[in-house]
Amino acid sequence: MSRQLNKLNASQVKNAKSDGKIRKLADGGGLTLVVKGDAKYWWLRYRFAGNERTLSLGSYPQTTLADARQARDAAKRLLTQGTDPGASRQLEADQRKEDNENTFSTVAREWFNQKHAMEVSESHAVRNWRRLELYTFPSLAKRPINEIQPPHIREVLDKIAKRGHLETAHRVKTLLSQVFRYAVTASKVQFDVTRDLNGYLPSSKVKHQPSLTTPSEVAELLKDIEAYQGQFAASKALKLSPLVFTRPGDTRQMQWDHINFKRKQWELPKTKNGLPLIVPLSCQALEILEEIQPITQHRSAYVFPNARDAKRPMSNAAIKAALDRMGYAGRFTAHGFRAMARTLLQEELHYPVHLIEMQLGHQVADMHGRAYNRTEFLKERRKMMQRWANYLDELKGKES
């Protein structure tokens, strides 16, 4: 048997040449070195189910003589088990292709494009994708998603938490869960592996944005805003913000196409939570928009365009910078208008919580647990928004 197998040696393989015709050198057991011009490659001839077949084992010198013999012996073992080596290789190739197509980064991108980006606001979606890139891709991107286990997730979360970013760790865990739940529905995994980590991270303390919530504080702020003489878009956005108290990202990205002057409302197709929102516009809010309209509408789709590029909305730092210049650094942020409205509408104007929460763009359920849609209580909210605008005017008119 030893004389029938392994007929070639390394020197013969290295020095083998052809005279322009295909030359074949047998090593035994069906293994053959094929020499064609300057190219050399290995074939394995075998019989399966009564038919002769050929399997390529690679080219020389990338596949050495020893490598080729190991591949031949492995194929022979498969044959003794009743398996076709060629079919087995194709199955492995198909599995590798499937694994490459189902890596975590590939599935995450599918989830983002086909689901997440269509459900939440653009700015929120961009922030979440950046979180995945920063915190999960370094260790998970190239892993087949069906091979990821809870220890891999714990490693990701631990790295974030050890830096003191506990709230970010919670956000990343939520995003991972959403990707895995999408993968379950797409039949790429059997279950969400993050479910076994519920309670793994300690609770994070909610960091509230600085706000002003007493009538006297708000009166001072409104007077300062009225007197502010900064950049046009930031100045007008500041004046509109307390009247609509939407999320800062929604305010700065307000588009003219979404303003319905006839119905006196701002119709947002999508907010941070992916839901649409109708913001009734008070007389005071409409007055500000009508003042802006002839200045920005002809050159931008945005009510508050970027000073350098009208195709983009105002910078997300513009309002903060204006507030900082007014002396409110550390005391008040653009997000603070929401807390201000929530507090005063309830405590000073005595509006019911569900109306306020709906107008803040939060999900509110009825007694049966069903979420109200954006047109619910629109008449009541319209009255509330006008009363709110009048109340702010009353505060501005009061002497300190």
Residue, then its C-alpha position, 0 to 999 in steps of 0.5 A: m500500500s505504501r508503494q501505491l500511495n505517496k509516489l511523488n516527493a516535494s522536489q518532483v512537484k516543485n520541478a515539474k514542467s510541461d512542454g505546452k501540453i497538459r501533464k499529469l503526475a499521479d501520487g496515488g489514491g486518485l491524487t494527481l498533480v496537473v501541470k499546464g504551462d506555469a500553473k500547477y493544481w491538484w485533482l482528486r479522482y474518486r468514484f461515488a454511487g458508481n460514477e467517476r468524479t473529480l474534486s479540485l484540491g487547490s493550486y500549487p504552491q499555495t496547496t503543498l504536497a502534504d496539504a493535498r495528501q491530507a485533503r485526499d485522506a479526508a475525502k477518502r474518510l468521507l467516502t467510507q462514511g457514504t458521503d460525497p466529498g464534492a457535495s460535502r464541500q459545496l455544503e460547507a461553501d454554502q454554509r460559509k456564504e450563509d454565515n457571511e450573509n448573516t453576520f451581526s453587522t449584516v443583520a443589524r444593517e437589515w434591521f436598521n434599513q428595513k425597520h428601525a429607520m422607518e419607525v423613528s425620526e432620522s436623527h434618532a435613527v442615526r444616533n442609534w446606528r452610531r451606538l451600534e458601530l461604536y460599541t458592538f461592531p468591534s467585537l460582534a460585527k463579523r460573528p455569525i449572528n446565530e453563534i452569538q451567546p449571552p457571554h458575548i453580549r455581557e462582554v460588550l455591556d461590561k466594557i461600556a459600564k466600566r467606563g461609567h456610561l451605564e445609561t449608554a449600556h442600557r441603550v445598547k442592550t435595548l438596541l441589541s435586543q431589537v436586532f435579535r428580535y428582528a433576526v428571529t422574525a427573519s428566521k436567522v436565529q431561534f431566540d433573542v439571546t439578550r433576554d437572559l440578561n434582563g436585570y444584568l445591568p444595574s439600574s441607571k439613574v435618569k439624568h434630567q436635562p436642566s430646566l426652569t419650572t417656576p413662573s418667575e424663572v420662565a418669565e425671566l427666560l422669555k424676556d431674555i429670549e425676546a431681547y436676544q439679537g443673535q443669528f436669525a434662525a436660532s433667534k426665531a427657533l428660540k421664540l418658537s420653542p416654548l410655544v410648541f415644546t417639541r423635541p429640539g431635533d424636531t424643532r430644528q428640522m421643521q419643514w415648510d411642507h409639514i406646516n398646514f397654515k389653513r388648519k393652523q397646525w404642524e403635522l410631523p410625519k414621524t417623531k423620536n418614537g416613530l409616531p406621527l404628531i400634530v402640533p396645533l399652532s397658536c396665533q403667536a406661533l403662526e405669527i413667528l412662522e409667517e415672519i420667517q416664511p418670506i425669508t427662508q421658504h424660497r431657499s430651503a425646505y427647512v423653516f430654520p436652515n443651516a447658515r452655511d448650507a440651506k439644504r441642511p437644517m440648523s445645527n443641533a448646537a445652535i440653540k444651545a449656543a444661543l442659550d449659553r450666550m444668554g447666560y443659561a449654560g448649565r441652567f437650561t437647555a433646548h430640551g428644557f422647554r418640554a419639562m417647563a411646559r409639562t410642569l406649568l401646564q399641569e400645576e399652573l393651568h391644571y390641564p389633565v396629564h393625558l393631554i399634556e403627554m399626548q402633546l409632548g409626543h409620548q405614547v398614551a393609552d386609554m383605559h383598555g391599554r390602546a394607544y391614542n392616535r395623533t388626532e385624538f383630543l385634537k380640539e382639546r389640545r388646540k385650546m390648550m396650546q392657545r391657552w399656553a401661548n397666552y399664559l406665556d405672554e402674561l408671564k412676559g408682561k409681568e414686571s419682575 
